[in-house]
Amino acid sequence: MAQSISVSSSPAIPSLPSETKIAVIIQNLLTLALLLLALPINAAIVLVTLLWHTISRPFQQPATKAANPKNILISGGKMTKALQLARSCAAAGHRVVLIETHKYWLSGHRFSQAVDKFYTVPAPQENPERYTQALIDIIKQENIDVYIPVTSPLGSYYDSLAKPLLSEYCEVFHFDIDITERLDDKFAFAETARSLGLSVPKSFKITSAEQVINFDFSQESRKYILKSIPYDSVRRLDLTKLPCATPEETAAFVRSLPISPDKPWIMQEFIPGKEFCTHSTVRDGELRLHCCCESSAFQVNYENVENSQIREWVRHFVKELKLTGQVSFDFIQAEDGRVYAIECNPRTHSAITTFYDHPQVAQAYLDKEPMAETLQPLPTSKPTYWTYHEVWRLTGIRSFTQLKKWIGNIWRGTDAIYKPDDPLPFLMVHHWQIPLLLIKNLRQLKGWTRIDFNIGKLVELGGD
């Protein structure tokens, strides 16, 4: 059970047109009904799994005992990547305490066998001081040795802000504030990589629509795209190519975006090619753990692929900056084979789920001594997916070839949340965490653009 849950009065319901209210009600009720239909099937699967695990437990090998067991605090409790890290640390014999913000007290991952305690804390953006103090209180109460933040795009900044105070009580496996700000700023990151001789697309910092409207695209060989430098969970998927068909269309599109000196954007050269995403765990500039997966704008499938160019790009970058923490990159490999880093995120990537069966993940995070080699997912590991995302994809299948590919993905892969020896999170995320969020949105007459079972939330305009 959560140790600290805040209860606040419901926010005022915005005035919506009656048509919009009806659409929101239908959206939330229909989704709740579909999840309710799936509940008996998933409950039966989890119950059988629990019974089988109980019966077979006497014949299983005893749990691993770490030579120097530590108390590990992991944040981001609603997200699968936090669950994966908790499982990896617990499997290595460490004790795991999981935390989330008060809004997500309903996290299904709190029911994992890998989690010893679960707490909730204030949202850092609402009150950074209270957030930091809540972390300190938990660290002291639970005798935490290492804090591993698994943050949202917004949260990584506040954990860096809190790091100097938290470091008085435990190790904080996260970047200092200056590094986080530099890596999180898409333009500053591109300039940093360029200064190290690493390949990045041509980029311009945009603080007003007029900069784009007056830009001379005729001198450019490639199109451009615009991306918000502050994280935008919805507009980040918009890859409109510039210039548009006419100057008027370009001006209309750019003026529709919330560009300002306070909310700058980056105009980045669009390089056609294959997309990749990475996750890397680094200590003192040493690349300790690394995976690389083919990517897309909304990525919910991860399969490690070998790309030595990308790995060496990352190795050079983290070594030059002497980084310690978790960092992920988005890359494009152009048609000529050259790789370009298009974005950096100073936090855990969901691609870490590809390490679900690797026994040395905790070592990569916790050991102070250099490692003999960079860990990569085991050759025998399966691609990871999220079952409910895959079920939704069925609605978009229009040919037998597509269906065959979909069946192949399921057959070859494994669900990132469901594990035979720890099945409860699978049930509780889909039939507790998400339904309660839907009920909350139904009461507040709020819609959403999609459900992200990986991140464990409803993606909303202006949401967290």
C-alpha positions, 0 to 999 in steps of 0.5 A: 500500500502507498505510504503517502496519498494526497486527497484534493478537491476536484478541479473545476469542470471546464465549460464544454459544448454539449457535443464535446461533452457527449463525445468525451463521455462516450470515449471514456465509457466505451474504453471502460467497457472494453477493458471490463470485457477483457478483465475475466480473461486477464484475471484467469491468466494471472490467477492460473499463473499465480497458482502455478508459481505457488505450486512450483516454488519449492522446486525453483532455485533460491532467490539471488543474494547480493554480496552487498545488498542495497536499498534502492529508490526508483521513481516513475512508478507508473511506467514500465521502465521503472518496473523493469529496473525494479525487477532487475535490482530485486533479482540481483538481491537488492531491496526496492522502494518505488515512488510516484507522484500523488496523481498516480497513487493507483500505479499497478506496479506497486503490486509487483513482487519486486517492490518492497515499499511504495510511496507517493510524493508531490508533483515537482513542478507544483512545489519543488521544495515539497517534492525534494523534502518528500524524497529526503524523508523517504530516503531517511526513513528507508535508509536508501543507498542509491536513488535512480530517477526514472522520470518524465520529460519534465521530471528529469529537470527537478530531480537534477535540481534536487540532486545537491540536497539528496546527495547528502543522504544517498547516491543520486544516479542522475545528471547535474542540473547544467548537464540536464538542461543542456541535453534536454534542450534540443538546440543546445544538444545539437550544438554540443554534439557538433562541437565534439565533431559528431554528426547532427542535422543542421538546426536553428533555434526559433523564438518567433514564427517570423523567423521561419516565414522569412527563412530562405528555403530555396538555398536548402537541399532538404526539407525541415521540421519544427519541434518544441524544445519544451516537451510537448506530448501531443505536438511532438508527433507532428512531422509537417515538412517545411516549406509547405506547398505555398508560402501562405500554407507555411505561414498559417502552419507556423503561426498555429504553433505556440512559438515564443521566446519563453517556449522556443522551438528548433527547426531541424533539417529533415534527413530521410532514412531509418530511425533508431532509439537508444538507451544507455547507462553510463558512469564517469563517462563509461558506457556500461549498458546500451541497447539500440532499437528501430524506432518511430514517432510513437514507439511501443515495440523494442528489439535490440539491433546491432549498430556499431556506428550508433554505439560508437557515437554514443560512447564518444559523446558520453566519454567527452562529457564524463556523464553519469546517469541514464541517457537516450538518443534518437538517431537517423541513419541516412541512405548513405549509411551515416548516422545523425543524432536528432535528439537527446533525452537525459533519462531512462528510455523504455527500450530498457525493457529489452534487458528483462532477462539480463542478470547484470543490469543492477551491476551496471547501475550500482558497481563503482568499479569499471566493467569489463564490457558494455552490456547489451541485451542477451542474444536470446532475449525476445522483442518487447511489446505491450499487449493492449497496444498490439490489440489496438493495432489489429483495428488498422490491419487491412491485408493478410500480409499485415496480419501475418506480420502482426502475428509474427511480432506477437509470436516472437516477442514478449509482453513488457509488463507480464512476467510469469513469476510476477504477473500482478502488475499486468492485471493491475495496470490494465484493470486498475490503473488505467480504468481509475484514470478513465473514471477520473477523466469521465467525472471531470469531462476530460478527453484524451488523445490516446492511452499509453500503457507503456507510460501508464497514463492518458495522453492529454493536451497540456497533460503531464 
